[in-house]
Amino acid sequence: MKLQILGTGCPKCKKLTENAEAAAKALELDCEIEKVTDINEIVKFGVMMTPALAIDGQVKVVGKVPGPDEIQQMLT
């Protein structure tokens, strides 16, 4: 499983990364977390507002920071 954090590195992007890591750890998932900071790559996902979260290449959240519990629900 691959989680991608789409964002330029703002505080919200960092919080989303922390929440994604916490959710994966709580579920004991073996997953890769990748930070996508290149604006051209972010646009390729069709994302115009950051932060965003993609799971296995599918964008699940745009423009907000879901909590670890919300992310866990997306992962199960």
CNS distance restraints for C-alpha pairs under 8 A (distance, minus, plus):
assign (resid   1 and name CA) (resid  30 and name CA) 7.11 0.50 0.50
assign (resid   1 and name CA) (resid  31 and name CA) 4.79 0.50 0.50
assign (resid   1 and name CA) (resid  32 and name CA) 6.42 0.50 0.50
assign (resid   1 and name CA) (resid  55 and name CA) 7.38 0.50 0.50
assign (resid   1 and name CA) (resid  56 and name CA) 6.04 0.50 0.50
assign (resid   2 and name CA) (resid  31 and name CA) 5.52 0.50 0.50
assign (resid   2 and name CA) (resid  32 and name CA) 4.79 0.50 0.50
assign (resid   2 and name CA) (resid  33 and name CA) 6.02 0.50 0.50
assign (resid   2 and name CA) (resid  34 and name CA) 7.40 0.50 0.50
assign (resid   2 and name CA) (resid  55 and name CA) 5.86 0.50 0.50
assign (resid   2 and name CA) (resid  56 and name CA) 4.95 0.50 0.50
assign (resid   2 and name CA) (resid  57 and name CA) 7.60 0.50 0.50
assign (resid   3 and name CA) (resid  20 and name CA) 7.75 0.50 0.50
assign (resid   3 and name CA) (resid  31 and name CA) 7.07 0.50 0.50
assign (resid   3 and name CA) (resid  32 and name CA) 6.08 0.50 0.50
assign (resid   3 and name CA) (resid  33 and name CA) 4.76 0.50 0.50
assign (resid   3 and name CA) (resid  34 and name CA) 6.18 0.50 0.50
assign (resid   3 and name CA) (resid  53 and name CA) 7.10 0.50 0.50
assign (resid   3 and name CA) (resid  54 and name CA) 5.82 0.50 0.50
assign (resid   3 and name CA) (resid  55 and name CA) 4.74 0.50 0.50
assign (resid   3 and name CA) (resid  56 and name CA) 6.29 0.50 0.50
assign (resid   3 and name CA) (resid  57 and name CA) 7.92 0.50 0.50
assign (resid   4 and name CA) (resid  33 and name CA) 5.80 0.50 0.50
assign (resid   4 and name CA) (resid  34 and name CA) 4.74 0.50 0.50
assign (resid   4 and name CA) (resid  35 and name CA) 5.73 0.50 0.50
assign (resid   4 and name CA) (resid  36 and name CA) 6.58 0.50 0.50
assign (resid   4 and name CA) (resid  53 and name CA) 5.79 0.50 0.50
assign (resid   4 and name CA) (resid  54 and name CA) 4.99 0.50 0.50
assign (resid   4 and name CA) (resid  55 and name CA) 6.37 0.50 0.50
assign (resid   4 and name CA) (resid  56 and name CA) 7.79 0.50 0.50
assign (resid   4 and name CA) (resid  57 and name CA) 7.54 0.50 0.50
assign (resid   5 and name CA) (resid  13 and name CA) 7.13 0.50 0.50
assign (resid   5 and name CA) (resid  16 and name CA) 7.24 0.50 0.50
assign (resid   5 and name CA) (resid  17 and name CA) 6.42 0.50 0.50
assign (resid   5 and name CA) (resid  33 and name CA) 7.44 0.50 0.50
assign (resid   5 and name CA) (resid  34 and name CA) 6.19 0.50 0.50
assign (resid   5 and name CA) (resid  35 and name CA) 4.79 0.50 0.50
assign (resid   5 and name CA) (resid  36 and name CA) 5.87 0.50 0.50
assign (resid   5 and name CA) (resid  51 and name CA) 7.12 0.50 0.50
assign (resid   5 and name CA) (resid  52 and name CA) 6.01 0.50 0.50
assign (resid   5 and name CA) (resid  53 and name CA) 4.98 0.50 0.50
assign (resid   5 and name CA) (resid  54 and name CA) 6.60 0.50 0.50
assign (resid   6 and name CA) (resid  13 and name CA) 7.50 0.50 0.50
assign (resid   6 and name CA) (resid  35 and name CA) 6.23 0.50 0.50
assign (resid   6 and name CA) (resid  36 and name CA) 4.83 0.50 0.50
assign (resid   6 and name CA) (resid  37 and name CA) 6.24 0.50 0.50
assign (resid   6 and name CA) (resid  42 and name CA) 6.01 0.50 0.50
assign (resid   6 and name CA) (resid  50 and name CA) 6.55 0.50 0.50
assign (resid   6 and name CA) (resid  51 and name CA) 5.67 0.50 0.50
assign (resid   6 and name CA) (resid  52 and name CA) 4.93 0.50 0.50
assign (resid   6 and name CA) (resid  53 and name CA) 6.09 0.50 0.50
assign (resid   6 and name CA) (resid  54 and name CA) 7.51 0.50 0.50
assign (resid   7 and name CA) (resid  13 and name CA) 5.73 0.50 0.50
assign (resid   7 and name CA) (resid  35 and name CA) 7.47 0.50 0.50
assign (resid   7 and name CA) (resid  36 and name CA) 6.24 0.50 0.50
assign (resid   7 and name CA) (resid  37 and name CA) 5.19 0.50 0.50
assign (resid   7 and name CA) (resid  38 and name CA) 7.92 0.50 0.50
assign (resid   7 and name CA) (resid  39 and name CA) 7.76 0.50 0.50
assign (resid   7 and name CA) (resid  42 and name CA) 7.32 0.50 0.50
assign (resid   7 and name CA) (resid  50 and name CA) 5.29 0.50 0.50
assign (resid   7 and name CA) (resid  51 and name CA) 4.93 0.50 0.50
assign (resid   7 and name CA) (resid  52 and name CA) 6.68 0.50 0.50
assign (resid   8 and name CA) (resid  13 and name CA) 7.22 0.50 0.50
assign (resid   8 and name CA) (resid  36 and name CA) 7.59 0.50 0.50
assign (resid   8 and name CA) (resid  37 and name CA) 4.60 0.50 0.50
assign (resid   8 and name CA) (resid  38 and name CA) 7.11 0.50 0.50
assign (resid   8 and name CA) (resid  39 and name CA) 7.34 0.50 0.50
assign (resid   8 and name CA) (resid  50 and name CA) 7.83 0.50 0.50
assign (resid   9 and name CA) (resid  13 and name CA) 5.48 0.50 0.50
assign (resid   9 and name CA) (resid  14 and name CA) 6.32 0.50 0.50
assign (resid   9 and name CA) (resid  37 and name CA) 6.79 0.50 0.50
assign (resid  10 and name CA) (resid  14 and name CA) 6.41 0.50 0.50
assign (resid  11 and name CA) (resid  15 and name CA) 6.23 0.50 0.50
assign (resid  12 and name CA) (resid  16 and name CA) 6.15 0.50 0.50
assign (resid  12 and name CA) (resid  51 and name CA) 6.56 0.50 0.50
assign (resid  12 and name CA) (resid  64 and name CA) 7.93 0.50 0.50
assign (resid  12 and name CA) (resid  65 and name CA) 6.66 0.50 0.50
assign (resid  13 and name CA) (resid  17 and name CA) 6.27 0.50 0.50
assign (resid  13 and name CA) (resid  50 and name CA) 7.49 0.50 0.50
assign (resid  13 and name CA) (resid  51 and name CA) 5.26 0.50 0.50
assign (resid  13 and name CA) (resid  52 and name CA) 7.92 0.50 0.50
assign (resid  13 and name CA) (resid  65 and name CA) 7.84 0.50 0.50
assign (resid  14 and name CA) (resid  18 and name CA) 6.33 0.50 0.50
assign (resid  15 and name CA) (resid  19 and name CA) 6.16 0.50 0.50
assign (resid  15 and name CA) (resid  65 and name CA) 7.18 0.50 0.50
assign (resid  16 and name CA) (resid  20 and name CA) 6.06 0.50 0.50
assign (resid  16 and name CA) (resid  51 and name CA) 7.41 0.50 0.50
assign (resid  16 and name CA) (resid  53 and name CA) 7.90 0.50 0.50
assign (resid  16 and name CA) (resid  65 and name CA) 5.47 0.50 0.50
assign (resid  16 and name CA) (resid  66 and name CA) 7.04 0.50 0.50
assign (resid  16 and name CA) (resid  67 and name CA) 7.85 0.50 0.50
assign (resid  17 and name CA) (resid  21 and name CA) 6.15 0.50 0.50
assign (resid  18 and name CA) (resid  22 and name CA) 6.14 0.50 0.50
assign (resid  19 and name CA) (resid  23 and name CA) 6.10 0.50 0.50
assign (resid  19 and name CA) (resid  66 and name CA) 7.53 0.50 0.50
assign (resid  19 and name CA) (resid  67 and name CA) 5.93 0.50 0.50
assign (resid  19 and name CA) (resid  68 and name CA) 4.72 0.50 0.50
assign (resid  19 and name CA) (resid  71 and name CA) 7.55 0.50 0.50
assign (resid  20 and name CA) (resid  24 and name CA) 6.17 0.50 0.50
assign (resid  20 and name CA) (resid  68 and name CA) 6.23 0.50 0.50
assign (resid  20 and name CA) (resid  71 and name CA) 6.45 0.50 0.50
assign (resid  21 and name CA) (resid  25 and name CA) 6.07 0.50 0.50
assign (resid  21 and name CA) (resid  33 and name CA) 7.58 0.50 0.50
assign (resid  22 and name CA) (resid  26 and name CA) 6.04 0.50 0.50
assign (resid  22 and name CA) (resid  68 and name CA) 6.08 0.50 0.50
assign (resid  23 and name CA) (resid  27 and name CA) 6.32 0.50 0.50
assign (resid  23 and name CA) (resid  68 and name CA) 4.82 0.50 0.50
assign (resid  23 and name CA) (resid  69 and name CA) 6.70 0.50 0.50
assign (resid  23 and name CA) (resid  71 and name CA) 6.07 0.50 0.50
assign (resid  23 and name CA) (resid  72 and name CA) 5.16 0.50 0.50
assign (resid  24 and name CA) (resid  28 and name CA) 5.95 0.50 0.50
assign (resid  24 and name CA) (resid  29 and name CA) 5.20 0.50 0.50
assign (resid  24 and name CA) (resid  30 and name CA) 7.56 0.50 0.50
assign (resid  24 and name CA) (resid  31 and name CA) 7.24 0.50 0.50
assign (resid  24 and name CA) (resid  72 and name CA) 7.07 0.50 0.50
assign (resid  24 and name CA) (resid  75 and name CA) 7.99 0.50 0.50
assign (resid  25 and name CA) (resid  29 and name CA) 6.29 0.50 0.50
assign (resid  27 and name CA) (resid  72 and name CA) 7.16 0.50 0.50
assign (resid  36 and name CA) (resid  41 and name CA) 7.07 0.50 0.50
assign (resid  36 and name CA) (resid  42 and name CA) 6.79 0.50 0.50
assign (resid  37 and name CA) (resid  41 and name CA) 7.64 0.50 0.50
assign (resid  37 and name CA) (resid  42 and name CA) 7.21 0.50 0.50
assign (resid  38 and name CA) (resid  42 and name CA) 6.34 0.50 0.50
assign (resid  39 and name CA) (resid  43 and name CA) 6.17 0.50 0.50
assign (resid  40 and name CA) (resid  44 and name CA) 6.38 0.50 0.50
assign (resid  41 and name CA) (resid  45 and name CA) 6.93 0.50 0.50
assign (resid  42 and name CA) (resid  46 and name CA) 7.07 0.50 0.50
assign (resid  42 and name CA) (resid  47 and name CA) 5.98 0.50 0.50
assign (resid  42 and name CA) (resid  48 and name CA) 7.83 0.50 0.50
assign (resid  43 and name CA) (resid  47 and name CA) 5.27 0.50 0.50
assign (resid  43 and name CA) (resid  48 and name CA) 6.46 0.50 0.50
assign (resid  45 and name CA) (resid  59 and name CA) 7.24 0.50 0.50
assign (resid  47 and name CA) (resid  52 and name CA) 7.38 0.50 0.50
assign (resid  47 and name CA) (resid  62 and name CA) 7.06 0.50 0.50
assign (resid  49 and name CA) (resid  62 and name CA) 6.32 0.50 0.50
assign (resid  49 and name CA) (resid  63 and name CA) 5.24 0.50 0.50
assign (resid  50 and name CA) (resid  62 and name CA) 6.17 0.50 0.50
assign (resid  50 and name CA) (resid  63 and name CA) 4.87 0.50 0.50
assign (resid  50 and name CA) (resid  64 and name CA) 7.46 0.50 0.50
assign (resid  51 and name CA) (resid  62 and name CA) 6.11 0.50 0.50
assign (resid  51 and name CA) (resid  63 and name CA) 5.20 0.50 0.50
assign (resid  51 and name CA) (resid  64 and name CA) 6.27 0.50 0.50
assign (resid  51 and name CA) (resid  65 and name CA) 7.09 0.50 0.50
assign (resid  52 and name CA) (resid  59 and name CA) 7.12 0.50 0.50
assign (resid  52 and name CA) (resid  60 and name CA) 7.49 0.50 0.50
assign (resid  52 and name CA) (resid  61 and name CA) 5.23 0.50 0.50
assign (resid  52 and name CA) (resid  62 and name CA) 4.28 0.50 0.50
assign (resid  52 and name CA) (resid  63 and name CA) 5.98 0.50 0.50
assign (resid  52 and name CA) (resid  64 and name CA) 7.11 0.50 0.50
assign (resid  52 and name CA) (resid  65 and name CA) 7.92 0.50 0.50
assign (resid  53 and name CA) (resid  59 and name CA) 5.83 0.50 0.50
assign (resid  53 and name CA) (resid  60 and name CA) 5.73 0.50 0.50
assign (resid  53 and name CA) (resid  61 and name CA) 5.16 0.50 0.50
assign (resid  53 and name CA) (resid  62 and name CA) 6.72 0.50 0.50
assign (resid  54 and name CA) (resid  58 and name CA) 4.99 0.50 0.50
assign (resid  54 and name CA) (resid  59 and name CA) 4.02 0.50 0.50
assign (resid  54 and name CA) (resid  60 and name CA) 5.49 0.50 0.50
assign (resid  54 and name CA) (resid  61 and name CA) 7.17 0.50 0.50
assign (resid  55 and name CA) (resid  59 and name CA) 6.44 0.50 0.50
assign (resid  55 and name CA) (resid  60 and name CA) 6.83 0.50 0.50
assign (resid  55 and name CA) (resid  75 and name CA) 7.95 0.50 0.50
assign (resid  60 and name CA) (resid  74 and name CA) 7.95 0.50 0.50
assign (resid  61 and name CA) (resid  65 and name CA) 7.96 0.50 0.50
assign (resid  61 and name CA) (resid  66 and name CA) 7.80 0.50 0.50
assign (resid  66 and name CA) (resid  70 and name CA) 5.79 0.50 0.50
assign (resid  66 and name CA) (resid  71 and name CA) 6.46 0.50 0.50
assign (resid  67 and name CA) (resid  71 and name CA) 6.41 0.50 0.50
assign (resid  68 and name CA) (resid  72 and name CA) 6.09 0.50 0.50
assign (resid  69 and name CA) (resid  73 and name CA) 6.47 0.50 0.50
assign (resid  70 and name CA) (resid  74 and name CA) 6.61 0.50 0.50
assign (resid  71 and name CA) (resid  75 and name CA) 6.32 0.50 0.50
assign (resid  72 and name CA) (resid  76 and name CA) 6.40 0.50 0.50
